[in-house]
Amino acid sequence: MQLEKQLTDALVQTRTQKTQLMLESVEKLREQEKTLKQENEQLKDEVGKLVDNRKIKNHIDSRFNGPVEVDTNIQCPQPKKTLPLLW
């Protein structure tokens, strides 16, 4: 009976340590998630500012240099023909 109690106690201790390590790991992941979300928001703000600045620049350029011409006759390459596999 003594050996059985020692094994049970060791198992409980091991499970407790494992649970604690998992909880710490989850907490670290939550902190990383929070940091990544903050970085993502900062990047979104930066991209938004760059887009706004580009729109303003394009607007100013078009006012002083005339409208910007866009080539709408862009040709896409045709897909290569292949042999039919099923009849």
N, C-alpha and C positions, 0 to 999 in steps of 0.2 A: 504494500500500500504506500509506503514511503516513496518508492521509485515512481509510482504512478502520479503522486502529488507533485513531485519534482518536475516530471515531464509536463504536467498540466500547467504548473506555474511558469515553466520555461516557454511553453506555447503561448500563454497569455501575454507574457512579456514581449515575445517576438511579434505577436500581432499588434500589440500596443505601439511598439517602435515602428513597425511598418505603416500603421495608420498615421502616426505622427509625421513620418517622412512624406507620405502621400499628401497630407494636409499642407505641409510646408511647400511641397512641389506645386500644388494647386494655387497656393497664395502667390508664389513667384510667377506662375503663368498669368494670373490675374493682373499682377503689377506690369508684366510685359505687355499684356493686352491693353491696359490703360495707357502705357507709354506709346504703343503703336497707334492707338486711336488719336492721341494728341498730335503725334507726328503727322498722321494722315490729315488731320484738320489743318495743320500748318501748311502742308503741301497743297491742299485744296485752295487755301487762301492765296498762296503764292501763285498757283496756276490761274486762279481767277483774276488776280492783279495783272499778270502777264497778258491774259486774254483781253482784259479791259484796256490795257496800255496799247496793245496791238490794234484794237478797234479804233481807239482814239488816233493813233498814228495813221492808220489807213484812212480815217475820216479827214484828217488834216491834209494828208497827201492828195486825196481826191479833190479837196477844195482848192489847193494851190497848184496841183499838177494835172487836173482834169481827172475824169473817171479812170479807174484801173480796168484794163481790158482783160477779160478772162477767156481763154481758149476753150470753147465748148466742143471742138471737133477732135477730141482725144480718141484715138483708136486703141481699142483693146485687142491684144493678140487673140487670134482664133484658136480654139482647142484643136489639138492634133487628132486626125481621124484614126480610129483603131478598127481592128477586125471585129466583126460581130461574133460573140461567143455563143449566143443562144439563137436558135432559128425559130 
